[in-house]
Amino acid sequence: MAVLVVTYNNEHDVPILIESLRQETRDQTIKVIVADNSPTRSTLLALAPCDDILVFRTGGNLGYAGGINAATRRAGAADAFLVLNPDMRLQPGAVRAMREKMAASGAGAVVPLLVDDDGSIYPSLRREPSITRAFGDALLGSKLPGRPGWLSEMDYDADSYRQSHTVDWATGAALLIRADIVGLVGEWDERYFLYSEETDYLRRIRAAGATVWFEPRARMRHSRGGSGTSPMLDALMAVNKIRYVRKFNSSHYAAAFHSAVLLSAFLRSPLPGRSQVFLSVLRRKGWDRLPRMQRTVELEIKAESIPPGAVIIPAHNEAAVIRRTLAALAGPIASGAVEVVVACNCCTDATADVARSFPGVRVVELPQASKTGALNAGDREATRWPRLYLDADIVLPLGALCATLASLSDSNGVLCARPSFRYDTHGASWPVRAYYRARNRLPQASESMWGAGVYGLNLKGHERLAEFPDVTSDDCYIDRLYGPAEKVVIRCEPVEVRTPRSTGALLATLRRVYRGNSELHGPAGSHTAVTLRELAKSVRGPASAVDASCYVVFALAGRIPFRRGRRRWERDETSRR
Protein backbone atom coordinates (compact mmCIF):
# COMPACT_ATOMS: atom_id res chain seq x y z
CA MET A 1 0.00 0.00 0.00
CA ALA A 2 1.21 3.50 -0.85
CA VAL A 3 0.43 6.28 1.63
CA LEU A 4 0.18 9.73 0.02
CA VAL A 5 0.58 12.80 2.24
CA VAL A 6 0.46 16.41 1.02
CA THR A 7 2.06 18.95 3.35
CA TYR A 8 2.12 22.73 3.58
CA ASN A 9 4.05 24.06 6.58
CA ASN A 10 3.19 20.89 8.53
CA GLU A 11 6.57 20.30 10.15
CA HIS A 12 4.85 20.00 13.54
CA ASP A 13 2.12 17.58 12.44
CA VAL A 14 3.58 15.16 9.93
CA PRO A 15 6.25 13.50 12.16
CA ILE A 16 3.45 12.42 14.53
CA LEU A 17 1.49 11.01 11.59
CA ILE A 18 4.55 9.08 10.43
CA GLU A 19 4.99 7.60 13.88
CA SER A 20 1.35 6.41 13.95
CA LEU A 21 1.84 4.89 10.49
CA ARG A 22 4.80 2.88 11.74
CA GLN A 23 2.45 0.99 14.02
CA GLU A 24 0.62 -0.20 10.89
CA THR A 25 3.74 -1.75 9.35
CA ARG A 26 3.78 -4.68 11.77
CA ASP A 27 1.59 -6.88 9.59
CA GLN A 28 1.63 -5.24 6.16
CA THR A 29 3.93 -3.42 3.77
CA ILE A 30 3.54 0.35 3.47
CA LYS A 31 5.50 2.89 1.49
CA VAL A 32 5.04 6.53 2.43
CA ILE A 33 5.33 9.41 -0.04
CA VAL A 34 5.21 13.01 1.22
CA ALA A 35 4.64 15.75 -1.37
CA ASP A 36 5.66 19.05 0.20
CA ASN A 37 4.02 22.23 -1.08
CA SER A 38 5.69 24.39 1.60
CA PRO A 39 7.55 27.60 0.72
CA THR A 40 10.38 26.63 3.10
CA ARG A 41 12.31 23.44 3.85
CA SER A 42 11.07 23.16 7.44
CA THR A 43 8.92 20.10 6.71
CA LEU A 44 11.81 18.40 4.91
CA LEU A 45 14.10 19.10 7.86
CA ALA A 46 11.52 17.72 10.28
CA LEU A 47 11.38 14.47 8.28
CA ALA A 48 15.13 14.25 7.64
CA PRO A 49 15.61 11.49 10.26
CA CYS A 50 12.99 9.34 8.50
CA ASP A 51 15.17 7.71 5.86
CA ASP A 52 12.54 5.06 5.06
CA ILE A 53 10.04 7.47 3.49
CA LEU A 54 10.13 9.45 0.24
CA VAL A 55 9.87 13.21 0.76
CA PHE A 56 10.09 15.67 -2.11
CA ARG A 57 9.27 19.29 -2.87
CA THR A 58 6.58 19.75 -5.50
CA GLY A 59 8.06 22.95 -6.93
CA GLY A 60 5.42 25.32 -5.62
CA ASN A 61 2.08 25.29 -3.86
CA LEU A 62 0.18 22.90 -6.12
CA GLY A 63 -2.81 22.60 -3.78
CA TYR A 64 -4.20 19.38 -2.35
CA ALA A 65 -5.18 17.82 -5.67
CA GLY A 66 -1.90 18.77 -7.33
CA GLY A 67 0.06 17.38 -4.40
CA ILE A 68 -1.84 14.07 -4.52
CA ASN A 69 -1.20 13.76 -8.23
CA ALA A 70 2.52 14.46 -7.75
CA ALA A 71 2.74 11.91 -4.92
CA THR A 72 0.86 9.28 -6.96
CA ARG A 73 3.34 9.65 -9.82
CA ARG A 74 6.25 9.13 -7.41
CA ALA A 75 4.59 6.19 -5.66
CA GLY A 76 4.78 3.72 -8.53
CA ALA A 77 2.89 0.42 -8.34
CA ALA A 78 0.78 -0.47 -5.29
CA ASP A 79 -2.28 -2.54 -4.40
CA ALA A 80 -4.03 0.46 -2.91
CA PHE A 81 -3.42 4.16 -2.24
CA LEU A 82 -4.16 5.75 1.13
CA VAL A 83 -4.52 9.54 1.02
CA LEU A 84 -3.99 11.18 4.43
CA ASN A 85 -3.95 14.72 5.73
CA PRO A 86 -0.73 15.46 7.63
CA ASP A 87 -2.67 16.24 10.83
CA MET A 88 -4.17 12.74 11.05
CA ARG A 89 -3.40 10.29 13.85
CA LEU A 90 -4.17 6.63 13.09
CA GLN A 91 -5.60 4.47 15.82
CA PRO A 92 -4.41 0.84 15.91
CA GLY A 93 -5.94 -1.36 13.24
CA ALA A 94 -7.43 1.51 11.21
CA VAL A 95 -5.67 0.64 7.96
CA ARG A 96 -6.38 -3.09 8.34
CA ALA A 97 -10.09 -2.40 8.89
CA MET A 98 -10.26 -0.27 5.74
CA ARG A 99 -8.48 -2.90 3.66
CA GLU A 100 -10.74 -5.65 4.98
CA LYS A 101 -13.82 -3.62 4.06
CA MET A 102 -12.44 -2.99 0.57
CA ALA A 103 -11.74 -6.70 0.08
CA ALA A 104 -15.17 -7.78 1.38
CA SER A 105 -17.29 -5.18 -0.44
CA GLY A 106 -15.28 -4.63 -3.61
CA ALA A 107 -15.43 -0.90 -2.85
CA GLY A 108 -13.59 1.52 -5.07
CA ALA A 109 -12.81 3.66 -2.02
CA VAL A 110 -13.19 3.37 1.75
CA VAL A 111 -13.30 6.22 4.29
CA PRO A 112 -12.78 5.86 8.07
CA LEU A 113 -14.52 7.26 11.14
CA LEU A 114 -12.95 10.57 12.12
CA VAL A 115 -12.80 11.78 15.71
CA ASP A 116 -11.79 15.20 17.01
CA ASP A 117 -9.03 15.79 19.53
CA ASP A 118 -11.57 15.57 22.36
CA GLY A 119 -12.70 12.12 21.19
CA SER A 120 -16.06 13.23 19.79
CA ILE A 121 -17.15 11.96 16.39
CA TYR A 122 -16.67 14.44 13.57
CA PRO A 123 -19.56 14.36 11.03
CA SER A 124 -17.38 13.69 8.00
CA LEU A 125 -19.99 12.01 5.76
CA ARG A 126 -21.58 14.06 2.99
CA ARG A 127 -24.38 13.86 0.47
CA GLU A 128 -24.18 14.96 -3.14
CA PRO A 129 -24.58 18.77 -3.35
CA SER A 130 -28.04 19.90 -4.51
CA ILE A 131 -30.12 23.07 -4.60
CA THR A 132 -32.40 22.05 -1.73
CA ARG A 133 -29.48 20.97 0.42
CA ALA A 134 -27.65 24.23 -0.28
CA PHE A 135 -30.71 26.29 0.75
CA GLY A 136 -31.22 24.09 3.82
CA ASP A 137 -27.62 24.61 4.90
CA ALA A 138 -27.87 28.33 4.14
CA LEU A 139 -30.91 28.82 6.38
CA LEU A 140 -30.22 26.30 9.13
CA GLY A 141 -26.47 25.68 9.16
CA SER A 142 -25.72 23.10 11.85
CA LYS A 143 -29.10 23.67 13.56
CA LEU A 144 -31.74 20.93 13.42
CA PRO A 145 -29.22 18.16 12.70
CA GLY A 146 -32.09 15.67 12.46
CA ARG A 147 -33.64 17.36 9.42
CA PRO A 148 -34.32 15.31 6.25
CA GLY A 149 -31.36 14.41 4.07
CA TRP A 150 -32.65 16.50 1.17
CA LEU A 151 -32.18 19.62 3.35
CA SER A 152 -28.57 19.06 4.41
CA GLU A 153 -25.40 18.10 2.58
CA MET A 154 -23.76 17.02 5.83
CA ASP A 155 -24.92 13.75 7.39
CA TYR A 156 -25.63 14.42 11.08
CA ASP A 157 -27.46 11.16 11.77
CA ALA A 158 -25.70 9.38 14.65
CA ASP A 159 -26.73 5.98 13.29
CA SER A 160 -24.79 6.69 10.09
CA TYR A 161 -21.57 6.68 12.08
CA ARG A 162 -22.27 3.39 13.89
CA GLN A 163 -22.51 1.05 10.91
CA SER A 164 -20.73 0.42 7.64
CA HIS A 165 -22.57 1.58 4.52
CA THR A 166 -22.10 3.25 1.14
CA VAL A 167 -21.89 7.06 0.99
CA ASP A 168 -21.88 9.72 -1.71
CA TRP A 169 -18.65 11.25 -0.47
CA ALA A 170 -16.73 12.20 2.66
CA THR A 171 -14.07 14.71 3.61
CA GLY A 172 -10.78 13.93 1.90
CA ALA A 173 -8.71 13.84 5.10
CA ALA A 174 -8.42 10.03 4.86
CA LEU A 175 -9.30 7.95 1.83
CA LEU A 176 -8.26 4.45 0.74
CA ILE A 177 -8.53 3.94 -3.04
CA ARG A 178 -8.22 0.69 -4.99
CA ALA A 179 -5.28 0.70 -7.40
CA ASP A 180 -7.31 -0.16 -10.51
CA ILE A 181 -9.75 2.65 -9.68
CA VAL A 182 -6.85 5.11 -9.56
CA GLY A 183 -5.94 4.10 -13.09
CA LEU A 184 -9.54 4.14 -14.27
CA VAL A 185 -10.63 7.50 -12.81
CA GLY A 186 -7.41 9.35 -13.57
CA GLU A 187 -5.86 12.29 -11.80
CA TRP A 188 -7.52 14.58 -9.29
CA ASP A 189 -8.86 17.83 -10.76
CA GLU A 190 -6.22 20.44 -9.92
CA ARG A 191 -8.49 23.38 -10.80
CA TYR A 192 -10.04 23.21 -7.32
CA PHE A 193 -6.70 23.83 -5.56
CA LEU A 194 -8.31 23.18 -2.15
CA TYR A 195 -11.84 22.04 -1.20
CA SER A 196 -14.34 20.15 -3.40
CA GLU A 197 -11.57 18.14 -5.05
CA GLU A 198 -12.62 15.06 -3.05
CA THR A 199 -16.30 15.68 -3.97
CA ASP A 200 -15.30 15.64 -7.62
CA TYR A 201 -13.01 12.61 -7.34
CA LEU A 202 -15.46 10.44 -5.43
CA ARG A 203 -18.24 11.34 -7.84
CA ARG A 204 -16.05 10.10 -10.69
CA ILE A 205 -15.44 6.88 -8.76
CA ARG A 206 -19.20 6.36 -8.49
CA ALA A 207 -19.64 7.25 -12.17
CA ALA A 208 -17.13 4.53 -13.01
CA GLY A 209 -19.47 1.99 -11.43
CA ALA A 210 -17.61 1.58 -8.13
CA THR A 211 -18.87 2.32 -4.61
CA VAL A 212 -17.59 4.44 -1.73
CA TRP A 213 -17.89 2.76 1.69
CA PHE A 214 -17.71 4.12 5.21
CA GLU A 215 -16.06 1.83 7.78
CA PRO A 216 -16.54 2.81 11.48
CA ARG A 217 -14.07 0.15 12.71
CA ALA A 218 -11.32 2.26 11.14
CA ARG A 219 -10.85 5.18 13.52
CA MET A 220 -8.54 8.13 12.97
CA ARG A 221 -8.08 11.32 14.95
CA HIS A 222 -8.18 14.47 12.87
CA SER A 223 -6.80 17.59 14.50
CA ARG A 224 -8.24 19.66 11.65
CA GLY A 225 -6.93 23.02 10.55
CA GLY A 226 -3.85 21.50 8.93
CA SER A 227 -4.58 23.58 5.85
CA GLY A 228 -5.06 26.70 7.92
CA THR A 229 -8.04 29.03 8.07
CA SER A 230 -8.60 32.52 6.71
CA PRO A 231 -11.38 34.52 5.04
CA MET A 232 -9.74 33.80 1.67
CA LEU A 233 -9.86 30.05 2.25
CA ASP A 234 -13.48 30.27 3.45
CA ALA A 235 -14.31 32.16 0.26
CA LEU A 236 -12.49 29.53 -1.81
CA MET A 237 -14.55 26.79 -0.16
CA ALA A 238 -17.80 28.53 -1.10
CA VAL A 239 -16.67 29.32 -4.64
CA ASN A 240 -15.42 25.77 -5.28
CA LYS A 241 -18.85 24.38 -4.39
CA ILE A 242 -20.24 26.53 -7.19
CA ARG A 243 -17.47 25.42 -9.55
CA TYR A 244 -18.23 21.78 -8.80
CA VAL A 245 -21.96 22.12 -9.49
CA ARG A 246 -21.23 24.04 -12.70
CA LYS A 247 -18.99 21.20 -13.90
CA PHE A 248 -21.65 18.49 -13.62
CA ASN A 249 -24.98 20.33 -14.07
CA SER A 250 -26.81 22.66 -16.44
CA SER A 251 -26.31 26.42 -16.31
CA HIS A 252 -29.82 26.99 -14.88
CA TYR A 253 -29.26 24.46 -12.09
CA ALA A 254 -25.84 25.97 -11.34
CA ALA A 255 -27.35 29.48 -11.18
CA ALA A 256 -29.91 28.37 -8.60
CA PHE A 257 -27.21 26.65 -6.57
CA HIS A 258 -25.09 29.81 -6.77
CA SER A 259 -28.01 31.77 -5.32
CA ALA A 260 -28.20 29.40 -2.34
CA VAL A 261 -24.46 29.75 -1.63
CA LEU A 262 -24.77 33.52 -1.96
CA LEU A 263 -27.66 33.55 0.52
CA SER A 264 -25.59 31.55 3.00
CA ALA A 265 -22.66 33.97 2.67
CA PHE A 266 -24.96 37.00 3.04
CA LEU A 267 -26.63 35.70 6.21
CA ARG A 268 -23.23 35.13 7.81
CA SER A 269 -21.54 38.32 6.52
CA PRO A 270 -21.89 40.18 9.89
CA LEU A 271 -19.59 37.59 11.50
CA PRO A 272 -15.85 38.42 11.71
CA GLY A 273 -14.13 37.83 8.37
CA ARG A 274 -17.29 36.63 6.63
CA SER A 275 -17.99 39.82 4.65
CA GLN A 276 -15.08 38.91 2.39
CA VAL A 277 -16.67 35.53 1.71
CA PHE A 278 -19.91 37.21 0.65
CA LEU A 279 -18.12 39.64 -1.67
CA SER A 280 -16.05 36.83 -3.20
CA VAL A 281 -19.13 34.73 -3.96
CA LEU A 282 -20.94 37.78 -5.34
CA ARG A 283 -18.20 39.01 -7.67
CA ARG A 284 -17.36 36.42 -10.29
CA LYS A 285 -14.43 38.53 -11.55
CA GLY A 286 -12.69 38.19 -8.21
CA TRP A 287 -12.57 34.39 -8.25
CA ASP A 288 -9.18 34.37 -9.99
CA ARG A 289 -7.70 36.28 -7.04
CA LEU A 290 -8.55 33.48 -4.59
CA PRO A 291 -5.78 31.01 -3.60
CA ARG A 292 -4.75 28.86 -6.53
CA MET A 293 -1.87 26.76 -7.80
CA GLN A 294 1.49 28.51 -7.75
CA ARG A 295 4.49 26.93 -9.33
CA THR A 296 7.97 28.18 -8.59
CA VAL A 297 11.16 27.62 -10.49
CA GLU A 298 13.51 26.12 -7.92
CA LEU A 299 17.11 26.15 -9.00
CA GLU A 300 19.40 23.52 -7.58
CA ILE A 301 22.12 25.23 -5.57
CA LYS A 302 25.39 23.42 -6.13
CA ALA A 303 28.23 23.50 -3.63
CA GLU A 304 30.47 25.55 -5.91
CA SER A 305 27.77 28.22 -6.31
CA ILE A 306 27.35 28.95 -2.57
CA PRO A 307 28.77 32.44 -1.91
CA PRO A 308 31.58 32.61 0.66
CA GLY A 309 30.89 34.06 4.08
CA ALA A 310 30.47 33.36 7.76
CA VAL A 311 27.53 32.66 10.07
CA ILE A 312 27.86 33.70 13.72
CA ILE A 313 25.37 32.19 16.17
CA PRO A 314 25.16 33.59 19.72
CA ALA A 315 23.74 30.89 22.00
CA HIS A 316 22.70 30.81 25.64
CA ASN A 317 21.31 27.41 26.74
CA GLU A 318 19.96 26.53 23.30
CA ALA A 319 20.54 22.77 23.35
CA ALA A 320 16.85 22.15 22.59
CA VAL A 321 16.89 24.02 19.27
CA ILE A 322 20.42 24.55 17.98
CA ARG A 323 20.62 21.10 16.40
CA ARG A 324 17.96 21.96 13.81
CA THR A 325 19.62 25.33 13.20
CA LEU A 326 23.00 23.74 12.48
CA ALA A 327 21.47 20.89 10.47
CA ALA A 328 20.21 23.44 7.95
CA LEU A 329 23.79 24.78 7.60
CA ALA A 330 25.46 21.39 7.17
CA GLY A 331 25.53 21.65 3.38
CA PRO A 332 27.11 25.12 3.21
CA ILE A 333 29.70 24.07 5.83
CA ALA A 334 30.57 20.93 3.86
CA SER A 335 30.95 23.00 0.68
CA GLY A 336 33.87 24.84 2.29
CA ALA A 337 32.40 28.22 1.37
CA VAL A 338 30.75 29.07 4.69
CA GLU A 339 32.29 29.01 8.16
CA VAL A 340 30.02 28.77 11.20
CA VAL A 341 30.94 30.01 14.66
CA VAL A 342 28.74 29.26 17.68
CA ALA A 343 29.45 31.65 20.56
CA CYS A 344 28.14 30.01 23.72
CA ASN A 345 27.69 32.62 26.44
CA CYS A 346 27.31 31.29 30.00
CA CYS A 347 25.74 28.01 28.81
CA THR A 348 24.92 25.52 31.55
CA ASP A 349 23.35 22.90 29.27
CA ALA A 350 24.69 20.83 26.35
CA THR A 351 24.65 23.63 23.76
CA ALA A 352 28.41 23.55 23.22
CA ASP A 353 28.52 19.75 22.95
CA VAL A 354 25.69 19.72 20.41
CA ALA A 355 27.42 22.40 18.33
CA ARG A 356 30.75 20.53 18.41
CA SER A 357 29.03 17.38 17.13
CA PHE A 358 28.61 19.08 13.73
CA PRO A 359 31.78 18.79 11.61
CA GLY A 360 33.28 22.16 10.72
CA VAL A 361 31.48 24.19 13.39
CA ARG A 362 33.79 26.23 15.63
CA VAL A 363 32.66 26.82 19.21
CA VAL A 364 33.65 29.72 21.46
CA GLU A 365 32.67 29.64 25.13
CA LEU A 366 32.29 32.75 27.27
CA PRO A 367 31.73 32.84 31.05
CA GLN A 368 29.35 35.82 31.02
CA ALA A 369 25.78 35.87 29.69
CA SER A 370 25.73 38.55 27.01
CA LYS A 371 24.36 38.27 23.50
CA THR A 372 26.32 41.23 22.20
CA GLY A 373 29.43 39.87 23.95
CA ALA A 374 28.87 36.59 22.08
CA LEU A 375 28.46 38.45 18.78
CA ASN A 376 31.76 40.28 19.32
CA ALA A 377 33.48 37.01 20.29
CA GLY A 378 32.15 35.41 17.11
CA ASP A 379 33.49 38.32 15.09
CA ARG A 380 36.95 37.84 16.57
CA GLU A 381 36.88 34.12 15.72
CA ALA A 382 35.48 34.39 12.18
CA THR A 383 37.72 35.09 9.20
CA ARG A 384 35.36 35.45 6.24
CA TRP A 385 33.08 38.14 4.87
CA PRO A 386 30.18 38.87 4.52
CA ARG A 387 28.82 37.71 7.90
CA LEU A 388 25.34 36.68 8.95
CA TYR A 389 24.32 36.99 12.60
CA LEU A 390 21.80 34.26 13.30
CA ASP A 391 19.72 33.58 16.40
CA ALA A 392 20.19 30.02 17.66
CA ASP A 393 16.49 29.14 17.32
CA ILE A 394 16.17 30.23 13.68
CA VAL A 395 16.43 27.77 10.78
CA LEU A 396 18.08 29.54 7.82
CA PRO A 397 17.06 28.01 4.46
CA LEU A 398 19.82 27.48 1.94
CA GLY A 399 18.19 29.81 -0.58
CA ALA A 400 17.95 32.59 2.01
CA LEU A 401 21.57 32.08 3.05
CA CYS A 402 22.88 32.27 -0.51
CA ALA A 403 20.69 35.22 -1.51
CA THR A 404 21.69 37.28 1.53
CA LEU A 405 25.40 36.57 1.21
CA ALA A 406 25.25 37.35 -2.51
CA SER A 407 23.51 40.68 -1.92
CA LEU A 408 26.26 41.72 0.49
CA SER A 409 29.03 40.69 -1.92
CA ASP A 410 27.90 43.01 -4.70
CA SER A 411 29.33 46.51 -4.98
CA ASN A 412 25.90 48.14 -5.02
CA GLY A 413 26.17 50.28 -1.93
CA VAL A 414 24.38 47.74 0.28
CA LEU A 415 26.02 47.39 3.69
CA CYS A 416 23.35 45.44 5.60
CA ALA A 417 20.76 42.87 4.51
CA ARG A 418 18.40 40.25 5.80
CA PRO A 419 16.14 37.66 4.15
CA SER A 420 12.36 37.91 4.27
CA PHE A 421 10.58 36.05 7.05
CA ARG A 422 7.19 34.78 8.10
CA TYR A 423 5.70 34.14 11.53
CA ASP A 424 5.04 30.57 12.60
CA THR A 425 2.16 30.80 15.12
CA HIS A 426 1.47 27.07 15.25
CA GLY A 427 0.20 26.15 18.72
CA ALA A 428 -0.12 29.79 19.81
CA SER A 429 -3.18 31.05 21.67
CA TRP A 430 -5.79 33.07 19.78
CA PRO A 431 -4.71 36.48 21.21
CA VAL A 432 -1.10 35.79 20.23
CA ARG A 433 -2.10 34.87 16.68
CA ALA A 434 -4.23 38.02 16.45
CA TYR A 435 -1.30 40.16 17.62
CA TYR A 436 1.02 38.76 14.97
CA ARG A 437 -1.58 39.03 12.23
CA ALA A 438 -1.81 42.74 13.01
CA ARG A 439 1.95 43.11 13.29
CA ASN A 440 2.43 41.40 9.95
CA ARG A 441 0.28 44.08 8.29
CA LEU A 442 2.56 46.90 9.45
CA PRO A 443 5.09 48.16 6.88
CA GLN A 444 7.81 48.07 9.56
CA ALA A 445 7.63 44.26 9.60
CA SER A 446 8.71 44.00 5.97
CA GLU A 447 11.12 46.96 5.73
CA SER A 448 13.30 46.86 8.86
CA MET A 449 16.32 44.76 9.76
CA TRP A 450 14.77 43.54 13.00
CA GLY A 451 12.30 40.72 13.47
CA ALA A 452 13.77 37.94 11.31
CA GLY A 453 16.31 36.64 13.82
CA VAL A 454 19.03 37.08 11.20
CA TYR A 455 20.80 39.93 9.44
CA GLY A 456 24.09 40.31 7.61
CA LEU A 457 26.91 42.83 7.21
CA ASN A 458 29.73 43.05 4.73
CA LEU A 459 33.19 44.31 5.69
CA LYS A 460 32.44 47.92 4.82
CA GLY A 461 29.22 47.83 6.81
CA HIS A 462 31.00 46.28 9.78
CA GLU A 463 33.64 49.01 9.75
CA ARG A 464 30.93 51.49 10.65
CA LEU A 465 29.73 49.21 13.45
CA ALA A 466 33.25 48.49 14.83
CA GLU A 467 31.78 46.25 17.54
CA PHE A 468 28.39 45.54 19.05
CA PRO A 469 27.58 47.84 21.98
CA ASP A 470 25.99 46.54 25.17
CA VAL A 471 22.35 46.95 24.09
CA THR A 472 19.32 44.73 24.49
CA SER A 473 18.11 44.92 20.86
CA ASP A 474 21.09 44.40 18.61
CA ASP A 475 18.93 44.11 15.48
CA CYS A 476 17.18 47.44 16.21
CA TYR A 477 20.60 49.04 16.73
CA ILE A 478 21.74 47.69 13.37
CA ASP A 479 18.57 48.97 11.71
CA ARG A 480 19.28 52.50 12.98
CA LEU A 481 22.93 52.41 11.98
CA TYR A 482 22.32 52.31 8.22
CA GLY A 483 20.28 54.48 5.89
CA PRO A 484 17.45 53.25 3.64
CA ALA A 485 19.76 52.99 0.62
CA GLU A 486 22.35 51.00 2.59
CA LYS A 487 20.12 48.16 3.80
CA VAL A 488 17.89 45.78 1.92
CA VAL A 489 15.36 43.01 2.62
CA ILE A 490 15.96 40.12 0.23
CA ARG A 491 12.85 38.62 -1.40
CA CYS A 492 13.73 34.95 -1.19
CA GLU A 493 12.74 31.76 0.56
CA PRO A 494 11.53 33.13 3.91
CA VAL A 495 12.94 32.42 7.33
CA GLU A 496 10.40 31.06 9.81
CA VAL A 497 10.20 32.92 13.11
CA ARG A 498 8.51 30.85 15.82
CA THR A 499 6.38 33.18 17.91
CA PRO A 500 5.60 32.83 21.64
CA ARG A 501 2.78 30.37 22.27
CA SER A 502 1.14 31.97 25.32
CA THR A 503 0.07 35.49 26.23
CA GLY A 504 2.46 35.50 29.19
CA ALA A 505 5.40 34.56 26.99
CA LEU A 506 4.47 37.24 24.46
CA LEU A 507 4.24 39.90 27.16
CA ALA A 508 7.65 38.92 28.53
CA THR A 509 9.14 39.14 25.04
CA LEU A 510 7.54 42.52 24.41
CA ARG A 511 8.91 43.89 27.69
CA ARG A 512 12.41 43.04 26.51
CA VAL A 513 11.74 44.53 23.05
CA TYR A 514 10.32 47.79 24.39
CA ARG A 515 13.14 48.10 26.91
CA GLY A 516 15.60 47.69 24.08
CA ASN A 517 13.77 50.25 21.96
CA SER A 518 13.83 52.78 24.80
CA GLU A 519 17.60 52.35 25.10
CA LEU A 520 17.98 53.28 21.44
CA HIS A 521 15.14 55.69 20.73
CA GLY A 522 14.64 57.46 24.04
CA PRO A 523 11.02 58.69 24.49
CA ALA A 524 8.74 56.54 22.35
CA GLY A 525 6.07 59.14 21.63
CA SER A 526 6.77 59.87 17.96
CA HIS A 527 7.52 56.23 17.15
CA THR A 528 4.29 55.13 18.83
CA ALA A 529 2.29 57.71 16.86
CA VAL A 530 3.67 56.35 13.59
CA THR A 531 2.81 52.78 14.61
CA LEU A 532 -0.74 53.77 15.55
CA ARG A 533 -1.26 55.49 12.18
CA GLU A 534 0.01 52.44 10.33
CA LEU A 535 -2.14 50.19 12.48
CA ALA A 536 -5.26 52.25 11.72
CA LYS A 537 -4.52 52.08 7.98
CA SER A 538 -4.22 48.29 8.19
CA VAL A 539 -7.84 47.86 9.35
CA ARG A 540 -10.00 46.60 6.47
CA GLY A 541 -12.93 45.04 8.31
CA PRO A 542 -14.15 43.59 11.60
CA ALA A 543 -11.55 40.81 11.70
CA SER A 544 -8.57 43.10 11.14
CA ALA A 545 -10.05 45.57 13.64
CA VAL A 546 -10.10 42.84 16.30
CA ASP A 547 -6.48 41.99 15.45
CA ALA A 548 -5.48 45.65 15.73
CA SER A 549 -7.21 45.90 19.11
CA CYS A 550 -5.26 42.89 20.37
CA TYR A 551 -2.05 44.50 19.14
CA VAL A 552 -2.79 47.70 21.08
CA VAL A 553 -3.62 45.78 24.27
CA PHE A 554 -0.39 43.79 24.11
CA ALA A 555 1.63 46.89 23.22
CA LEU A 556 0.30 48.77 26.24
CA ALA A 557 0.68 45.82 28.61
CA GLY A 558 4.20 45.16 27.35
CA ARG A 559 5.30 48.62 28.43
CA ILE A 560 4.37 47.93 32.08
CA PRO A 561 7.51 46.69 33.87
CA PHE A 562 7.05 43.26 35.42
CA ARG A 563 9.90 43.73 37.88
CA ARG A 564 11.68 46.89 38.78
CA GLY A 565 15.37 47.10 39.56
CA ARG A 566 17.95 44.82 37.98
CA ARG A 567 17.68 44.40 34.23
CA ARG A 568 16.83 40.87 33.17
CA TRP A 569 16.60 39.04 29.84
CA GLU A 570 13.06 37.82 29.26
CA ARG A 571 13.38 34.88 26.88
CA ASP A 572 10.48 33.02 25.36
CA GLU A 573 10.73 29.35 26.26
CA THR A 574 7.37 28.28 24.81
CA SER A 575 8.60 28.32 21.20
CA ARG A 576 11.71 26.31 22.14
CA ARG A 577 9.90 23.23 23.40
Secondary structure by P-SEA (a helix, b strand, c coil): cbbbbbbccccccaaaaaaaaaaacccbbbbbbbbbccccaaaaaaacccccbbbbbccccccaaaaaaaaaaaaccccbbbbbccccccccaaaaaaaaaaaaccccbbbcbbbcccccccccccccccaaaaaaaacccccccccccccccccccaaaaabbbbbccccccbbbbbaaaaaaaccccccccccaaaaaaaaaaaaacbbbbbbccbbbbbccccccccaaaaaaaaaaaaaaaaacccaaaaaaaaaaaaaaaaaacccccaaaaaaaaaccccccccccbbbbbcccccccccccbbbbbbbccccccaaaaaaaaaaaaaaccbbbbbbbcccccaaaaaaaccccbbbbbbccccaaaaaaaaaaacccccbbbbcccccccaaaaaaaaaaaaccccccbbbcbbbbbcccccaaaaaaaaaaaacccccccccccccccccaaaaaaaccccccccaaaaaaaacccccbbbbcccbbbbbccccaaaaaaaaaaaaaaaaaccccaaaaaaaaaaaaaaacccaaaaaaaaaaaaaaaaaaccccccbbbbbccccccc
